[in-house]
Structures are given as structure tokens and as C-alpha cells.
Amino acid sequence: MEHDIRIKMNEKLFLRNPEDSALGKKIVKHGLLLINKLGFEEFTFKKLAAEIKTTEASIYRYFENKHRLLTYIITWYWSFIEYKVVFSINNIASPEMKLKTIIKLLVEEPVDKGLDADFISESEAYKLVMWEGSKAYLTRHVSKDNKDRLFKPYKDLCERFSSIIKEYNPKYSFPHSLASTVLEMSHSQKFFLQNLPALTDFPKSNDDKKIIQFLESLLFNSIKK
């Protein structure tokens, strides 16, 4: 899916808006690629500076630390997924079809321009969320970050998902819990399939259809009328 939209990001995620300069965009784009290559623990601004031929000080002018950069990219991804959800279900009347559409959008790995993307590659951001997504909020400062509304895009997506669950079955008692569970499992099951297959019942092939089938079964068996 080609996209040419600008997502308004929470200003507390950065010190200087990276989208306002070529260097800022380069920091985010190659920061994403390098985290995916090395892993978040091994990634440093020093290594990123060497990769893009700039200084650590220049990177620190944009982001307070590497966790802020990670959270920025993951927040961008969830904002973009909500945009895709709204666009995709806009003309769908059936709550069932809306829910199936959301699950498909969550699970299927996007195909985009990858290394040729001008800013953030959606496919690379997808991989980042699968491998490192929970590290954005599994921190000791999660309460402060939440107060600063850093996780609002993720919560907005969950709220939209849960509202459609309620549309399907108004009497269901746990729409938010189920929505957040399916959101998390859409990536954790893919991670398990690729790295810890004994924790899944899926074939070793990278078949999204099996994960979609599992999540649909979980969702609709839970909310059946």
C-alpha cells in the first residue's frame, strides 16, 4: 500500500520534529532499519551516527534517548494502522466484516517500498512492532509516558476495535480486554511462529491465513450472541 500522508505526532516524543528536516527523516528511517538489524539492546546512537555519517550530538538534538526513538516509530505505526482501518471499513456495514477486516490488517505483513521509503517503511515498522513493540511500554516510567499521552494512538485503535465488538454484540462485557488481547496476539503469534514454533499450532511456513483463522475463532467464539 503506497502512502503519502503525514501523521501528527505527539510533540513530547521528540526534541525537534524529525519530519521537518532531511537529517531528521534520515535518523528515523535508518534508526528503524538499524534497530531491526541489531536489536534494540545492541542499538546505540553512536552506531546510528556512524551509519548515516553524522554525529551523536546531532541525533540527540532530535531524540532524548533511543527509547524515545523506538516509541516514536511504534506510535507512528499504530497511528498509520488506525488510518488504514478507518479507510478500509468506511463503506462496510456489517460489524462481522469490519472485525475480520481489522484482523487481516493487523496480521498481514505489509508490502511497501522498504529501503526506498522516504521516511518510515511500513513493512520495517511492522517487523519492529513484532520484535520490540512491548518495550515501548514495559518500562518503569510507563505511568509518566501514559500521562504524556504517548500511547494514545494504540489506545485509540483499541477503542475503535472494541466499539465494533460492542456493535457486533452490545451485551459482551469485555470489549477492551478482548480488543487489546487480539492486537497483541496478532504480532506475538507471528513472532512465536518464526522463533518459538512449539508455542503455536501453525505450520512452520509463514502462512498468515492460519493466524487470521485462529484470531477470528478466538474473537467470534468469545463474542457470539
SVG drawing of the C-alpha trace seen along z (x, -y; Angstrom):
<svg xmlns="http://www.w3.org/2000/svg" viewBox="-27 -21 58 49">
<polyline fill="none" stroke="black" stroke-width="0.4" points="0.0,0.0 1.6,-3.3 1.0,-6.1 1.7,-9.8 0.2,-11.0 1.7,-13.0 0.7,-11.7 0.7,-14.3 3.0,-13.0 2.9,-13.8 5.5,-16.6 6.7,-15.0 8.2,-12.1 10.9,-14.3 13.0,-17.4 12.9,-18.5 10.4,-17.3 12.3,-14.8 9.9,-15.3 11.0,-19.0 14.5,-18.2 16.3,-15.8 18.6,-14.8 15.6,-14.1 14.0,-11.9 17.3,-10.1 17.6,-9.5 14.2,-7.9 14.4,-5.9 17.9,-4.4 17.3,-4.2 14.4,-1.8 16.5,0.2 19.4,0.5 17.2,1.5 15.7,4.2 19.2,5.4 20.9,5.3 18.0,5.5 17.1,2.7 19.5,3.7 22.5,3.6 21.4,0.4 23.0,-2.9 23.0,-6.4 26.8,-6.0 26.2,-3.2 23.4,-5.1 25.6,-8.2 28.3,-6.1 25.7,-4.5 24.3,-7.8 27.6,-9.7 26.7,-12.3 27.5,-12.9 25.8,-11.5 25.2,-15.1 23.1,-15.7 20.9,-12.7 20.4,-13.9 19.1,-17.2 16.1,-15.2 15.6,-12.5 16.3,-12.4 17.3,-8.8 16.9,-5.6 13.7,-4.6 12.1,-7.8 13.1,-7.0 11.7,-3.5 8.4,-4.8 8.2,-7.4 8.3,-4.7 5.9,-2.3 3.5,-5.2 3.7,-6.1 2.9,-2.6 -0.2,-2.3 -1.4,-5.7 -1.0,-4.5 -2.8,-1.2 -5.7,-3.1 -5.7,-5.3 -5.8,-2.1 -8.6,-0.6 -10.8,-3.7 -10.2,-3.8 -10.8,-0.1 -14.0,0.2 -15.6,-3.1 -18.0,-1.6 -18.6,1.7 -22.0,2.0 -21.5,5.5 -19.8,5.5 -18.6,9.0 -16.9,7.9 -15.4,4.9 -13.9,7.1 -12.5,9.6 -11.0,6.7 -9.2,5.3 -7.7,8.7 -6.5,9.1 -4.9,5.6 -3.2,6.4 -1.8,9.8 -0.7,9.5 2.8,8.2 2.6,5.0 4.5,4.7 5.9,1.3 9.0,-0.4 11.2,0.8 14.6,-0.7 13.3,-3.1 10.7,-4.6 11.3,-8.4 10.6,-8.2 9.3,-5.2 8.9,-1.9 5.6,-0.3 7.0,3.2 10.1,2.4 7.8,0.8 5.7,3.9 8.8,6.0 9.8,3.6 6.5,3.9 6.6,7.7 10.1,7.8 10.3,4.7 6.8,3.3 6.2,4.2 9.4,2.5 7.7,-0.9 5.5,-0.5 7.2,2.2 9.2,-0.3 9.4,-1.8 8.3,-5.1 5.2,-3.8 2.9,-5.9 4.6,-9.1 4.7,-8.2 1.0,-7.4 0.3,-10.7 2.1,-12.4 -0.3,-10.5 2.5,-8.8 0.4,-5.6 -2.8,-7.4 -2.7,-6.0 -2.5,-2.5 -5.4,-3.1 -7.4,-4.9 -7.0,-1.8 -8.1,0.4 -11.1,-1.8 -12.2,-1.7 -11.8,2.1 -13.7,2.5 -16.5,0.3 -17.0,2.6 -17.0,5.6 -19.8,3.8 -21.6,3.1 -21.5,6.8 -22.7,7.8 -23.8,5.0 -24.1,7.4 -20.4,8.6 -18.8,7.5 -15.1,7.3 -14.6,5.5 -11.5,3.5 -9.7,6.6 -10.5,8.7 -9.5,5.9 -6.1,5.4 -5.6,9.2 -6.2,9.7 -4.0,6.6 -1.1,8.1 -1.6,11.6 -1.6,10.5 2.1,9.9 3.1,12.3 1.7,15.3 3.7,14.3 6.8,14.0 6.2,17.4 5.7,18.9 9.0,17.7 11.1,18.2 9.3,20.4 7.0,22.6 6.3,25.1 4.2,22.3 1.8,22.3 -0.3,24.8 0.7,23.3 2.8,24.9 6.4,23.7 5.6,21.8 4.9,18.1 1.2,18.5 -0.8,15.5 -4.1,17.3 -3.7,19.7 -3.1,16.9 -6.0,15.0 -8.2,18.1 -7.1,18.5 -7.7,14.9 -11.1,14.9 -12.0,18.1 -10.9,16.6 -12.8,13.4 -16.1,14.7 -16.3,17.6 -15.8,15.0 -18.4,12.6 -21.0,14.9 -24.5,13.7"/>
</svg>
